[in-house]
Amino acid sequence: MSRTISRENYTVDRAVKELSALLANPSYAARAAAVGRIVNAEDGVSLTCETILSRLATPAKIGS
């Protein structure tokens, strides 16, 4: 779930209106909490380190 404001339509008043709508809608808060639980359960730092180390361990191909 998201709300966007195009660059051409961005104003402080529009941003306040959109943020107020997000904060007033309980479904946005529930979805954000659910996504937060998923993100918290991930071990992003370890996964990133493992990915970097695996790339470093693989010899680079010359000319690619």
C-alpha positions as CSV (number, residue, x, y, z in Angstrom):
1,M,0.0,0.0,0.0
2,S,1.3,3.4,-0.9
3,R,0.4,6.9,-1.9
4,T,2.4,8.9,-4.2
5,I,2.6,12.5,-5.3
6,S,4.2,13.3,-8.6
7,R,7.0,15.9,-8.7
8,E,4.8,18.2,-10.6
9,N,2.0,18.0,-8.0
10,Y,4.2,18.1,-4.9
11,T,3.4,20.9,-2.5
12,V,3.7,21.1,1.3
13,D,-0.1,21.2,1.6
14,R,-0.5,18.1,-0.6
15,A,2.2,16.2,1.4
16,V,0.4,17.0,4.6
17,K,-2.9,15.9,3.2
18,E,-1.4,12.6,2.0
19,L,0.5,11.9,5.2
20,S,-2.6,12.7,7.3
21,A,-4.6,10.2,5.2
22,L,-1.9,7.5,5.8
23,L,-1.8,8.1,9.5
24,A,-5.6,8.2,9.9
25,N,-6.2,4.9,8.1
26,P,-5.8,1.9,10.4
27,S,-5.3,-0.5,7.5
28,Y,-2.0,1.3,6.6
29,A,-0.8,0.9,10.2
30,A,-1.7,-2.8,10.2
31,R,0.1,-3.4,6.9
32,A,3.1,-1.5,8.1
33,A,3.2,-3.5,11.3
34,A,3.0,-6.8,9.3
35,V,5.8,-5.7,7.0
36,G,7.8,-4.6,10.0
37,R,7.5,-8.1,11.5
38,I,8.8,-9.6,8.3
39,V,11.7,-7.3,8.0
40,N,12.6,-7.8,11.7
41,A,12.6,-11.5,11.2
42,E,15.1,-11.3,8.3
43,D,18.8,-11.3,9.0
44,G,19.6,-8.7,6.4
45,V,23.2,-8.0,7.6
46,S,24.2,-11.6,7.5
47,L,22.6,-12.2,4.2
48,T,24.4,-9.1,2.7
49,C,27.7,-10.2,4.1
50,E,27.3,-13.8,2.8
51,T,26.4,-12.4,-0.7
52,I,29.5,-10.1,-0.7
53,L,31.8,-12.9,0.4
54,S,30.4,-15.3,-2.1
55,R,31.0,-12.7,-4.9
56,L,34.5,-12.1,-3.7
57,A,35.3,-15.8,-3.6
58,T,34.2,-16.2,-7.3
59,P,37.0,-15.1,-9.7
60,A,35.9,-12.3,-12.0
61,K,35.7,-13.1,-15.7
62,I,37.9,-10.9,-17.8
63,G,36.1,-9.2,-20.6
64,S,32.6,-9.5,-19.2
